Amino acid sequence: MLQHPAEVRAAFEEGAATLLRTLRAITPELWDRRAALGEWSTRELAAHTLRAFVTIEGYLAAPPATDRVLADAAEYYATALSDPTAHQGVAARARQAGRQLIDPVGEAEATIERVLAQIAATADDEPVNTFAGQITLAEYLATRVVEVGVHTLDLQRATGQRAELHPDTAAVVLSVLIQLTSPVPVILALTGRVPLPDSFNALG
């Protein structure tokens, strides 16, 4: 991890606050419009984003699913995305969660408040038993910062809002994503040497 656990916690809290502001700004007619990530409705994308919080609760309470131990957030993503059907599974779970999300803002407020309180009471090195392997809370939380940050931007873009993240959140998102790809194309693009390829995607 490139950040201190305290920085990851701060990034997650700021990401949660930005997500709530984004959800509160969505008008009723936009919730079921399919304008988010192509095939997803706004409601489905919001439900998927909230899973970043719900999985923390579930995995903290779960027994180990495998004896694999994951070193950090980058290894978690590399392992999780090694399954060629990973993205299909994500989309299916988003559709199911979207059908169950009746009051997006109210449910988000309750979920986020509950999970933030649980995180505050849990040590950084507490084991989190994900489907991909066991990982510390601090490292798993970094992956949740990525999910919340990226999908908040998706929601903002899909609903005509200004795309923005708190600098703390953006810093953790970037540090995790850069570990999943070659840094050279990113450096060249950021310094105006060459644009990134059209198909460039750190998450596959």
C-alpha positions in Angstrom: 0.0 0.0 0.0 1.2 3.4 -0.9 -0.9 5.2 1.7 -1.0 5.0 5.5 -4.1 3.2 6.8 -5.3 6.5 8.3 -5.2 8.0 4.9 -7.3 5.2 3.4 -9.8 5.6 6.2 -10.1 9.3 5.5 -10.4 8.6 1.8 -13.2 6.2 2.4 -15.1 8.6 4.6 -14.7 11.4 2.1 -15.8 9.1 -0.7 -18.9 8.1 1.2 -19.8 11.8 1.8 -19.3 12.6 -1.9 -21.5 9.6 -2.9 -24.3 10.7 -0.6 -24.2 14.2 -2.1 -24.3 12.7 -5.6 -27.3 10.4 -4.7 -29.2 13.3 -3.1 -28.9 15.4 -6.3 -30.4 12.7 -8.5 -33.9 13.6 -9.6 -36.7 11.0 -9.6 -37.0 10.6 -13.4 -33.3 9.6 -13.7 -33.3 6.6 -11.3 -34.5 4.1 -13.9 -32.9 5.6 -17.0 -30.3 3.3 -18.6 -27.6 5.8 -18.9 -25.0 4.4 -16.6 -22.2 2.2 -17.9 -24.2 1.4 -21.0 -26.6 -1.4 -19.9 -27.1 -0.3 -16.3 -29.8 1.9 -14.9 -28.9 4.7 -12.4 -30.6 2.6 -9.7 -28.6 -0.5 -10.5 -25.4 1.5 -10.5 -26.2 3.0 -7.1 -27.1 -0.4 -5.7 -23.8 -1.8 -7.0 -21.9 1.1 -5.5 -23.6 0.5 -2.1 -22.3 -3.1 -2.2 -18.8 -1.6 -1.5 -20.2 -0.9 2.0 -22.3 -4.0 2.4 -19.5 -6.4 1.5 -17.4 -5.0 4.4 -20.0 -6.1 6.8 -20.4 -9.5 5.3 -16.8 -10.3 4.9 -15.8 -9.2 8.4 -18.4 -11.6 9.8 -17.6 -14.4 7.3 -15.4 -17.5 7.9 -12.4 -17.9 5.5 -13.6 -18.9 2.0 -10.1 -20.0 1.0 -6.6 -20.4 2.6 -5.2 -17.8 0.3 -3.8 -14.7 2.0 -3.7 -11.5 -0.1 -0.9 -9.1 0.5 -2.6 -5.9 -0.6 -5.3 -4.2 -2.6 -3.6 -4.7 -5.9 -3.3 -8.5 -5.3 -7.0 -8.5 -4.3 -8.0 -7.0 -7.7 -5.6 -9.2 -9.7 -7.1 -12.3 -8.0 -10.7 -11.2 -8.3 -10.4 -10.2 -11.9 -8.5 -13.4 -13.0 -11.9 -15.0 -13.3 -13.0 -14.4 -17.0 -16.7 -14.3 -15.9 -16.0 -11.7 -13.1 -17.6 -8.8 -14.9 -20.7 -10.8 -15.9 -21.2 -11.7 -12.2 -20.8 -8.1 -11.2 -23.5 -7.0 -13.7 -25.9 -9.8 -12.5 -25.5 -8.8 -8.9 -26.1 -5.2 -9.8 -29.3 -5.9 -11.5 -30.5 -8.0 -8.5 -29.5 -5.3 -6.0 -31.2 -2.6 -8.2 -34.5 -4.4 -8.0 -34.2 -4.4 -4.2 -33.2 -0.7 -3.9 -36.6 1.0 -3.3 -35.4 4.2 -1.5 -31.9 4.8 -2.9 -31.0 7.9 -0.8 -32.6 6.6 2.5 -31.1 3.2 2.2 -27.7 4.7 1.3 -27.7 7.0 4.3 -28.6 4.1 6.7 -26.1 1.7 5.1 -23.2 4.2 5.1 -23.8 5.3 8.6 -23.9 1.7 9.9 -20.7 0.6 8.0 -18.7 3.7 8.9 -19.4 3.0 12.6 -18.3 -0.6 12.2 -15.1 0.5 10.4 -14.3 3.0 13.2 -14.6 0.2 15.7 -12.4 -2.2 13.8 -8.6 -2.4 13.7 -6.6 -1.9 10.5 -5.2 -5.4 10.6 -8.5 -7.1 11.3 -8.8 -10.0 8.8 -11.5 -9.6 6.1 -12.5 -12.9 4.5 -13.3 -12.1 0.9 -14.2 -14.6 -1.8 -10.7 -14.0 -3.3 -8.8 -14.6 0.0 -8.1 -13.1 3.4 -6.9 -9.5 3.5 -6.5 -6.9 6.2 -9.3 -4.3 6.7 -6.9 -1.5 5.7 -6.1 -3.1 2.4 -9.6 -4.2 1.6 -10.8 -0.7 2.5 -8.5 0.6 -0.2 -10.4 -1.5 -2.8 -13.6 -0.1 -1.5 -12.3 3.5 -2.0 -11.7 2.5 -5.6 -15.2 1.2 -6.0 -16.9 4.1 -4.3 -14.8 6.7 -6.1 -15.0 5.3 -9.6 -18.7 4.6 -9.4 -19.5 8.0 -7.9 -17.9 9.5 -11.0 -20.1 7.2 -13.1 -23.2 8.3 -11.3 -22.3 11.9 -11.6 -21.7 11.6 -15.4 -24.9 9.6 -15.9 -27.0 12.1 -14.2 -25.6 15.3 -15.6 -23.6 16.3 -12.4 -20.1 17.7 -12.3 -17.6 14.9 -12.0 -15.6 15.4 -8.9 -13.9 13.6 -6.0 -12.3 14.7 -2.8 -8.5 14.8 -3.3 -8.1 12.2 -0.5 -10.3 9.8 -2.3 -8.8 10.4 -5.7 -5.3 9.8 -4.3 -6.1 6.3 -3.1 -8.0 5.4 -6.2 -5.1 6.4 -8.4 -2.5 4.7 -6.2 -4.4 1.4 -6.3 -5.1 1.5 -10.1 -1.6 2.4 -11.0 -0.4 -0.8 -9.4 -2.6 -2.8 -11.7 -1.1 -1.6 -14.9 2.2 -0.5 -16.4 3.0 3.0 -15.2 4.8 4.0 -18.3 1.7 4.7 -20.5 0.2 6.7 -17.7 3.3 8.8 -17.2 3.6 9.5 -20.9 -0.1 10.5 -21.1 0.0 12.7 -18.0 3.0 14.6 -19.4 1.4 15.1 -22.8 3.8 12.7 -24.7 1.3 10.2 -26.0 -2.5 9.6 -25.3 -3.6 6.5 -23.7 -4.8 3.7 -26.0 -8.6 3.7 -26.5 -8.8 0.2 -24.9 -6.7 1.2 -21.9 -8.4 -0.1 -18.7 -6.5 -1.0 -15.5 -9.5 -3.1 -14.4 -9.6 -5.1 -17.5 
